[in-house]
């Protein structure tokens, strides 16, 4: 797309050169409609959550992340390395990290690295995943919420 020159405004000093604006960076976020261009609004919404899982381990000297039982991940539609927010119900701490896949059926929910200082074994947490989507699509979106039973089993 060629550069677009801004129209002269009556508030601009006479003879002032107008800057060129290059819109190539925003092209993927717009659509044309008739004679004009309109922009698509995207918002971040709740994608899924594991509500009230219990921390089974805290490994301070691991590189980082949260390890989650693969059964819980599948039920909540989470994937390995996905960014999540972890909210500790016991102390109110909130943190962002990424998921590492844990052994299927083990019930493991392990805080790793520095985040291990924000959760203790036995703490109840909510693990939240978000998605960015088109505003109209978001109106129809239904998030997934799972509620693990004792020992983080489905």
VEXTILO-312316 format. One line per field, with one value per residue: z, x, y negated of N, C-alpha, C, O in turn; residue number from 1. Coordinates in nm, 2 decimals. Each point is the difference from the previous one (the first is absolute). Layout:
VEXTILO-312316
n.Z c(Z, ...)
n.X c(X, ...)
n.Y c(Y, ...)
ca.Z c(Z, ...)
ca.X c(X, ...)
ca.Y c(Y, ...)
c.Z c(Z, ...)
c.X c(X, ...)
c.Y c(Y, ...)
o.Z c(Z, ...)
o.X c(X, ...)
o.Y c(Y, ...)
num c(NUM, ...)
***
This chain:
VEXTILO-312316
n.Z c(0.00, -0.16, -0.02, 0.22, -0.18, 0.17, 0.06, -0.19, 0.17, 0.05, 0.09, -0.19, 0.10, -0.03, -0.16, 0.15, 0.04, -0.18, 0.21, -0.02, -0.10, 0.16, -0.18, -0.10, 0.12, -0.11, -0.14, 0.11, 0.04, -0.20, 0.03, -0.18, 0.00, -0.16, 0.08, 0.13, 0.15, 0.00, 0.19, -0.05, 0.08, 0.08, 0.03, 0.19, -0.10, 0.14, 0.05, 0.15, 0.08, 0.11, -0.01, 0.08, -0.13, -0.01, 0.13, -0.20, -0.15, 0.12, -0.22, 0.21, 0.07, 0.03, -0.19, 0.01, 0.06, -0.17, 0.19, -0.22, 0.18, -0.07, 0.19, 0.16, -0.02, 0.03, 0.21, 0.06, -0.08, 0.14, -0.04, -0.09, 0.20, 0.05, -0.13, 0.19, 0.03, 0.12, 0.03, 0.10, -0.02, -0.02, -0.20, -0.13, 0.08, -0.08, -0.13, -0.08, -0.11, 0.04, -0.18, 0.20, -0.20, 0.08, 0.17, -0.20, 0.03, -0.10, -0.18, -0.14, 0.20, -0.19, 0.22, -0.20, 0.06, -0.13, -0.20, -0.04, -0.10, -0.21, -0.02, 0.11, 0.07, -0.18, -0.08, 0.09, -0.17, -0.05, -0.10, 0.00, -0.10, -0.09, -0.04, -0.16, 0.07, -0.19, -0.04, -0.22, -0.08, 0.02, -0.16, -0.17, 0.04, -0.05, 0.17, -0.01, 0.07, 0.07, 0.03, 0.00, -0.07, 0.13, 0.14, 0.04, 0.14, -0.19)
n.X c(0.09, -0.12, 0.21, -0.04, -0.08, 0.14, -0.21, -0.01, 0.15, -0.22, -0.01, -0.04, 0.19, -0.04, -0.10, -0.16, 0.21, -0.10, -0.06, 0.19, -0.19, 0.13, -0.12, 0.20, 0.06, -0.09, 0.17, 0.19, 0.07, 0.08, -0.17, 0.01, -0.03, -0.04, -0.12, -0.12, 0.09, -0.01, -0.02, 0.16, -0.21, 0.20, -0.10, 0.05, 0.02, -0.17, 0.21, 0.17, -0.14, 0.19, -0.20, 0.14, 0.15, 0.05, 0.05, 0.08, 0.02, 0.19, -0.01, 0.05, 0.05, -0.23, 0.02, -0.14, -0.13, -0.14, 0.05, -0.03, -0.12, 0.13, 0.01, 0.15, 0.20, 0.04, 0.02, 0.22, 0.02, 0.09, 0.11, 0.09, 0.08, -0.17, -0.04, 0.13, -0.23, 0.18, -0.19, 0.14, -0.09, 0.17, 0.10, -0.13, 0.13, 0.12, -0.07, 0.18, -0.13, 0.17, -0.12, -0.01, 0.06, -0.21, 0.12, 0.01, -0.17, 0.15, -0.10, 0.15, 0.07, 0.12, 0.00, 0.00, 0.19, 0.08, -0.06, 0.20, 0.11, -0.05, 0.15, -0.19, 0.17, -0.12, 0.18, -0.14, -0.02, 0.05, -0.08, 0.12, -0.19, 0.18, -0.19, 0.15, -0.15, -0.05, 0.01, 0.02, 0.21, 0.11, -0.08, 0.13, 0.15, 0.07, -0.01, 0.22, -0.17, 0.21, -0.12, 0.21, 0.03, -0.13, 0.13, -0.15, -0.14, 0.05)
n.Y c(0.12, -0.09, -0.09, -0.01, -0.10, -0.06, 0.05, -0.11, -0.04, 0.00, 0.21, 0.11, 0.04, -0.22, 0.12, -0.01, 0.05, 0.07, 0.02, 0.11, 0.05, 0.09, 0.04, -0.04, -0.18, -0.17, 0.00, 0.07, -0.21, 0.03, -0.14, 0.13, -0.22, 0.15, -0.17, 0.13, -0.14, 0.22, -0.11, 0.15, 0.01, -0.06, 0.20, -0.11, 0.20, -0.02, 0.06, -0.05, 0.17, -0.05, 0.09, -0.16, -0.10, 0.22, -0.18, 0.06, -0.17, 0.04, -0.07, -0.02, 0.20, -0.02, 0.12, 0.17, -0.17, 0.07, 0.11, 0.05, 0.06, 0.17, 0.14, -0.05, 0.08, 0.22, 0.08, -0.03, 0.21, 0.15, -0.19, 0.19, -0.04, 0.14, -0.18, -0.01, 0.00, -0.08, 0.12, -0.14, 0.21, 0.15, 0.00, 0.13, 0.16, -0.17, 0.18, -0.10, 0.15, 0.14, 0.05, 0.10, 0.08, 0.00, 0.08, 0.11, -0.15, -0.13, -0.09, 0.09, -0.07, 0.00, -0.07, -0.11, 0.10, -0.17, 0.09, 0.11, -0.17, 0.05, 0.17, 0.03, 0.13, 0.07, -0.10, -0.15, 0.15, -0.21, 0.19, -0.19, 0.07, -0.10, -0.11, 0.02, -0.15, 0.11, -0.22, -0.04, 0.00, -0.19, -0.13, 0.05, -0.16, 0.20, -0.15, 0.03, 0.12, -0.02, 0.18, -0.09, 0.21, 0.13, -0.12, -0.17, 0.09, 0.13)
ca.Z c(0.00, -0.01, 0.11, -0.01, 0.05, 0.08, -0.06, 0.07, 0.09, 0.01, 0.11, -0.03, -0.05, -0.14, -0.06, 0.08, -0.07, 0.07, 0.01, -0.06, 0.09, -0.07, 0.07, -0.02, 0.13, 0.05, -0.10, 0.04, 0.10, -0.06, -0.12, -0.08, 0.00, -0.09, -0.04, 0.12, 0.07, 0.15, 0.07, 0.08, 0.14, 0.07, 0.15, 0.07, 0.08, 0.06, -0.09, 0.09, 0.13, 0.09, 0.12, 0.13, 0.00, 0.12, -0.03, 0.05, 0.01, -0.02, -0.03, -0.01, -0.08, -0.14, -0.09, 0.01, -0.05, 0.08, -0.05, 0.02, -0.05, -0.14, 0.00, 0.03, -0.12, -0.11, 0.04, 0.00, -0.13, 0.02, -0.07, 0.06, -0.02, 0.00, 0.11, 0.09, 0.13, 0.11, 0.11, 0.13, 0.08, 0.14, 0.04, -0.09, -0.10, -0.14, -0.07, -0.13, -0.03, -0.11, 0.04, -0.04, 0.01, 0.11, -0.02, -0.01, 0.11, 0.13, 0.09, 0.03, -0.03, 0.07, -0.03, -0.02, 0.00, 0.10, 0.03, 0.12, 0.13, 0.01, 0.03, 0.08, -0.02, 0.07, -0.04, -0.11, -0.10, -0.13, -0.11, -0.10, -0.14, -0.07, -0.15, -0.07, -0.12, -0.05, 0.09, -0.03, 0.04, 0.15, 0.05, -0.02, 0.06, 0.13, 0.06, 0.07, 0.14, 0.06, 0.15, 0.04, 0.12, 0.10, -0.07, -0.13, -0.10, -0.07)
ca.X c(-0.09, 0.09, -0.02, -0.11, 0.03, -0.11, -0.05, 0.03, -0.11, 0.00, 0.08, 0.15, 0.06, 0.01, 0.12, 0.06, 0.00, -0.08, 0.07, -0.06, -0.03, 0.00, -0.09, 0.02, 0.00, -0.13, -0.08, -0.07, -0.10, -0.11, -0.08, -0.07, -0.15, -0.05, 0.10, 0.09, 0.07, -0.03, 0.09, -0.06, 0.04, 0.03, 0.00, 0.05, -0.11, 0.03, -0.01, -0.03, 0.07, 0.00, -0.05, 0.02, 0.09, 0.09, 0.14, 0.05, 0.15, 0.06, 0.14, 0.06, 0.13, -0.02, 0.02, -0.12, -0.12, -0.09, -0.02, -0.15, -0.04, -0.05, -0.15, -0.05, 0.03, -0.09, -0.13, -0.01, 0.05, 0.13, 0.11, 0.13, 0.06, -0.10, 0.01, -0.12, 0.01, -0.03, -0.05, 0.00, -0.11, 0.04, 0.07, -0.03, 0.11, -0.03, 0.12, -0.01, 0.10, -0.04, -0.03, 0.08, -0.08, 0.03, -0.04, -0.14, -0.06, 0.08, -0.06, 0.11, -0.01, 0.12, 0.06, 0.14, 0.08, -0.03, -0.14, -0.02, 0.00, -0.14, -0.10, 0.04, -0.07, -0.13, -0.07, -0.10, 0.03, -0.08, 0.09, -0.08, 0.06, -0.08, 0.01, -0.03, -0.09, -0.08, -0.10, -0.13, 0.02, 0.00, -0.13, -0.05, 0.10, -0.03, 0.12, 0.00, 0.04, 0.00, 0.00, 0.06, -0.04, 0.11, 0.13, 0.01, -0.05, -0.12)
ca.Y c(-0.12, -0.12, -0.09, -0.08, -0.14, -0.06, -0.12, -0.13, -0.04, -0.14, -0.04, 0.01, -0.12, 0.00, 0.05, 0.11, 0.13, 0.10, 0.13, 0.12, 0.11, 0.13, 0.09, 0.15, 0.07, 0.03, 0.07, 0.13, -0.03, -0.08, 0.06, -0.11, 0.01, -0.10, -0.10, -0.03, 0.10, 0.00, 0.08, 0.10, -0.01, 0.13, -0.01, 0.12, 0.06, 0.13, 0.12, 0.12, -0.01, 0.11, -0.07, 0.06, 0.11, -0.01, 0.01, 0.13, -0.01, -0.14, 0.03, -0.13, 0.00, 0.04, -0.12, -0.09, 0.05, 0.08, 0.13, 0.04, 0.13, 0.00, 0.01, -0.13, -0.08, 0.04, -0.04, -0.15, -0.05, -0.07, 0.07, -0.02, -0.13, -0.10, -0.10, 0.01, -0.07, 0.08, -0.08, 0.08, -0.04, -0.01, -0.13, -0.11, -0.03, 0.02, 0.00, 0.06, 0.09, 0.09, 0.14, 0.12, 0.12, 0.10, 0.14, 0.02, 0.07, -0.02, -0.11, -0.09, -0.14, -0.04, -0.13, 0.02, -0.12, -0.10, 0.00, 0.09, -0.08, -0.07, 0.11, 0.10, 0.12, -0.01, -0.12, 0.01, -0.09, -0.01, -0.01, -0.07, -0.02, -0.10, 0.00, -0.12, 0.03, -0.11, -0.04, 0.07, 0.14, 0.00, 0.00, 0.14, 0.09, 0.06, 0.06, 0.14, 0.00, 0.13, 0.00, 0.13, 0.07, 0.03, 0.03, -0.06, 0.10, -0.05)
c.Z c(0.00, 0.12, -0.02, 0.06, 0.08, -0.07, 0.08, 0.09, 0.00, 0.12, -0.03, -0.05, -0.15, -0.05, 0.08, -0.08, 0.09, 0.00, -0.08, 0.11, -0.08, 0.08, -0.01, 0.13, 0.05, -0.11, 0.04, 0.09, -0.06, -0.11, -0.07, -0.01, -0.09, -0.04, 0.11, 0.06, 0.14, 0.06, 0.09, 0.14, 0.05, 0.15, 0.05, 0.09, 0.07, -0.10, 0.08, 0.13, 0.07, 0.13, 0.13, -0.01, 0.13, -0.04, 0.07, 0.03, -0.02, -0.02, -0.03, -0.10, -0.15, -0.08, 0.01, -0.05, 0.10, -0.07, 0.03, -0.06, -0.14, -0.01, 0.02, -0.12, -0.11, 0.03, -0.01, -0.13, 0.00, -0.07, 0.07, -0.05, -0.02, 0.12, 0.08, 0.11, 0.11, 0.12, 0.12, 0.09, 0.15, 0.03, -0.10, -0.11, -0.14, -0.07, -0.14, -0.02, -0.12, 0.05, -0.05, 0.03, 0.11, -0.03, 0.00, 0.12, 0.14, 0.09, 0.03, -0.04, 0.08, -0.05, 0.00, 0.00, 0.10, 0.04, 0.12, 0.13, 0.02, 0.03, 0.09, -0.03, 0.08, -0.03, -0.11, -0.10, -0.11, -0.11, -0.12, -0.13, -0.07, -0.15, -0.05, -0.12, -0.04, 0.09, -0.02, 0.03, 0.15, 0.06, 0.00, 0.08, 0.13, 0.06, 0.06, 0.14, 0.05, 0.15, 0.04, 0.14, 0.09, -0.08, -0.14, -0.11, -0.06, 0.04)
c.X c(0.09, -0.03, -0.12, 0.03, -0.12, -0.05, 0.04, -0.11, 0.01, 0.08, 0.15, 0.05, 0.01, 0.13, 0.07, -0.02, -0.08, 0.07, -0.08, -0.02, 0.00, -0.09, 0.02, 0.00, -0.14, -0.09, -0.07, -0.12, -0.12, -0.06, -0.06, -0.15, -0.05, 0.12, 0.10, 0.07, -0.05, 0.09, -0.07, 0.06, 0.02, 0.00, 0.05, -0.11, 0.05, -0.02, -0.04, 0.06, -0.02, -0.03, 0.02, 0.08, 0.09, 0.14, 0.06, 0.15, 0.03, 0.15, 0.07, 0.12, -0.02, 0.00, -0.12, -0.12, -0.09, -0.02, -0.14, -0.02, -0.07, -0.15, -0.07, 0.02, -0.10, -0.15, -0.03, 0.04, 0.12, 0.10, 0.13, 0.06, -0.10, 0.02, -0.13, 0.02, -0.04, -0.04, 0.00, -0.11, 0.04, 0.06, -0.02, 0.10, -0.05, 0.14, -0.02, 0.12, -0.04, -0.01, 0.11, -0.09, 0.05, -0.05, -0.15, -0.05, 0.07, -0.07, 0.09, -0.04, 0.12, 0.05, 0.15, 0.07, -0.05, -0.15, -0.03, 0.00, -0.14, -0.11, 0.06, -0.07, -0.13, -0.08, -0.10, 0.02, -0.10, 0.10, -0.08, 0.07, -0.09, 0.03, -0.04, -0.09, -0.07, -0.12, -0.13, 0.01, 0.00, -0.14, -0.06, 0.08, -0.05, 0.13, -0.02, 0.04, -0.01, 0.02, 0.06, -0.06, 0.12, 0.13, 0.01, -0.04, -0.13, -0.13)
c.Y c(-0.12, -0.09, -0.09, -0.14, -0.05, -0.13, -0.12, -0.04, -0.15, -0.05, 0.01, -0.13, 0.01, 0.05, 0.12, 0.13, 0.09, 0.14, 0.11, 0.10, 0.13, 0.09, 0.14, 0.08, 0.04, 0.06, 0.12, -0.03, -0.08, 0.08, -0.12, 0.03, -0.11, -0.10, -0.03, 0.12, -0.01, 0.10, 0.10, -0.01, 0.14, -0.03, 0.13, 0.05, 0.13, 0.11, 0.12, -0.02, 0.13, -0.06, 0.08, 0.13, -0.02, 0.02, 0.13, 0.00, -0.15, 0.03, -0.13, 0.00, 0.05, -0.13, -0.09, 0.07, 0.07, 0.13, 0.05, 0.13, -0.01, 0.02, -0.13, -0.09, 0.03, -0.04, -0.15, -0.05, -0.08, 0.08, -0.03, -0.14, -0.11, -0.09, 0.01, -0.10, 0.09, -0.09, 0.09, -0.04, -0.02, -0.13, -0.11, -0.03, 0.04, 0.00, 0.05, 0.09, 0.08, 0.14, 0.10, 0.12, 0.09, 0.14, 0.02, 0.09, -0.01, -0.10, -0.11, -0.15, -0.06, -0.14, 0.01, -0.14, -0.10, -0.01, 0.09, -0.07, -0.06, 0.10, 0.10, 0.13, 0.00, -0.12, 0.03, -0.11, 0.00, -0.03, -0.05, -0.02, -0.10, 0.02, -0.14, 0.03, -0.12, -0.02, 0.08, 0.15, 0.02, 0.01, 0.14, 0.10, 0.05, 0.06, 0.13, -0.02, 0.14, -0.01, 0.14, 0.05, 0.01, 0.05, -0.04, 0.10, -0.06, 0.07)
o.Z c(0.08, 0.06, -0.12, 0.11, -0.05, -0.05, 0.12, -0.05, -0.02, 0.01, 0.08, -0.07, -0.05, 0.06, -0.04, -0.05, 0.12, -0.09, -0.02, 0.09, -0.10, 0.12, 0.04, -0.01, 0.07, 0.03, -0.03, 0.02, 0.07, -0.06, 0.05, 0.00, 0.04, -0.05, -0.01, -0.05, 0.06, -0.06, 0.06, 0.02, -0.01, 0.04, -0.06, 0.08, -0.04, -0.06, -0.04, 0.02, -0.02, 0.06, 0.01, 0.06, 0.05, -0.08, 0.12, 0.08, -0.07, 0.10, -0.11, -0.07, -0.07, 0.06, 0.00, -0.05, 0.12, -0.12, 0.12, -0.11, -0.02, -0.09, -0.06, -0.04, -0.06, -0.08, -0.04, -0.02, -0.06, -0.01, 0.07, -0.12, -0.03, 0.11, -0.05, 0.03, -0.01, 0.03, 0.00, 0.04, 0.07, 0.11, 0.03, -0.08, -0.02, 0.03, -0.02, 0.04, -0.07, 0.10, -0.11, 0.10, 0.01, -0.10, 0.10, 0.03, 0.10, 0.12, 0.08, -0.11, 0.12, -0.12, 0.09, -0.03, 0.11, 0.11, 0.06, 0.10, 0.11, 0.02, -0.02, -0.05, 0.12, 0.02, -0.09, 0.04, -0.02, 0.00, -0.05, -0.01, 0.01, -0.04, 0.05, -0.08, 0.07, 0.06, 0.09, 0.05, 0.05, 0.10, 0.08, 0.01, 0.08, -0.06, 0.03, 0.03, -0.01, 0.04, 0.02, 0.08, -0.03, -0.09, -0.08, -0.11, 0.06, -0.05)
o.X c(0.09, -0.11, -0.03, 0.06, -0.11, 0.08, 0.02, -0.12, 0.10, 0.04, 0.08, -0.07, 0.03, 0.11, 0.10, -0.10, 0.02, 0.06, -0.12, 0.08, -0.06, 0.02, -0.08, -0.03, -0.01, -0.12, -0.12, -0.08, -0.09, 0.05, -0.02, -0.04, 0.00, 0.10, 0.09, -0.01, -0.01, 0.05, -0.11, 0.12, -0.09, 0.05, 0.00, -0.05, 0.10, -0.10, -0.09, 0.09, -0.09, 0.08, -0.05, -0.04, 0.01, 0.04, -0.02, 0.05, -0.07, 0.06, 0.01, 0.02, 0.10, -0.01, 0.02, 0.01, 0.03, -0.03, -0.04, 0.05, -0.08, -0.07, -0.10, -0.09, -0.06, -0.06, -0.11, 0.01, 0.01, 0.00, 0.01, -0.02, 0.04, 0.02, -0.11, 0.12, -0.10, 0.07, -0.07, -0.01, -0.07, -0.02, 0.05, -0.02, -0.08, 0.08, -0.10, 0.11, -0.10, 0.05, 0.04, -0.07, 0.12, -0.08, -0.07, 0.06, -0.05, 0.03, -0.03, -0.05, -0.01, 0.02, 0.06, -0.06, -0.05, -0.03, -0.11, -0.06, -0.03, -0.11, 0.12, -0.11, 0.01, -0.12, 0.03, 0.02, -0.07, 0.08, -0.09, 0.12, -0.12, 0.10, -0.08, 0.04, -0.01, -0.05, -0.06, -0.09, -0.05, -0.02, -0.09, -0.03, -0.06, 0.06, -0.11, 0.10, -0.10, 0.07, -0.08, -0.03, 0.11, -0.02, 0.08, 0.05, -0.07, -0.10)
o.Y c(-0.01, 0.01, -0.04, 0.00, 0.00, -0.07, 0.00, 0.00, -0.07, -0.12, -0.05, -0.08, 0.11, -0.04, 0.05, 0.03, 0.01, 0.04, -0.01, 0.02, 0.01, 0.02, 0.08, 0.12, 0.09, 0.03, 0.02, 0.09, -0.04, 0.09, -0.11, 0.12, -0.12, 0.05, -0.08, 0.11, -0.10, 0.09, -0.03, -0.01, 0.08, -0.10, 0.10, -0.07, 0.06, 0.02, 0.07, -0.09, 0.08, -0.07, 0.11, 0.10, -0.11, 0.09, 0.02, 0.07, -0.07, 0.04, -0.04, -0.10, 0.03, -0.11, -0.12, 0.12, -0.01, 0.00, -0.01, 0.03, -0.09, -0.06, -0.03, -0.08, -0.10, -0.06, -0.05, -0.13, -0.11, 0.12, -0.11, -0.03, -0.12, 0.05, 0.01, -0.04, 0.08, -0.09, 0.10, -0.12, -0.08, -0.06, -0.11, -0.09, 0.09, -0.08, 0.07, -0.04, -0.03, 0.03, -0.01, 0.01, 0.04, 0.01, -0.05, 0.10, 0.05, 0.00, -0.09, -0.02, -0.02, -0.02, 0.06, -0.10, 0.04, -0.04, -0.01, 0.05, -0.05, -0.04, 0.03, -0.01, -0.03, 0.00, 0.08, -0.12, 0.11, -0.10, 0.07, -0.04, 0.01, 0.06, -0.06, 0.08, -0.10, 0.09, 0.05, 0.06, 0.10, 0.06, 0.03, 0.12, -0.07, 0.09, 0.04, -0.07, 0.07, -0.09, 0.09, -0.08, -0.05, 0.08, 0.06, 0.00, -0.08, -0.03)
num c(1, 2, 3, 4, 5, 6, 7, 8, 9, 10, 11, 12, 13, 14, 15, 16, 17, 18, 19, 20, 21, 22, 23, 24, 25, 26, 27, 28, 29, 30, 31, 32, 33, 34, 35, 36, 37, 38, 39, 40, 41, 42, 43, 44, 45, 46, 47, 48, 49, 50, 51, 52, 53, 54, 55, 56, 57, 58, 59, 60, 61, 62, 63, 64, 65, 66, 67, 68, 69, 70, 71, 72, 73, 74, 75, 76, 77, 78, 79, 80, 81, 82, 83, 84, 85, 86, 87, 88, 89, 90, 91, 92, 93, 94, 95, 96, 97, 98, 99, 100, 101, 102, 103, 104, 105, 106, 107, 108, 109, 110, 111, 112, 113, 114, 115, 116, 117, 118, 119, 120, 121, 122, 123, 124, 125, 126, 127, 128, 129, 130, 131, 132, 133, 134, 135, 136, 137, 138, 139, 140, 141, 142, 143, 144, 145, 146, 147, 148, 149, 150, 151, 152, 153, 154)
***
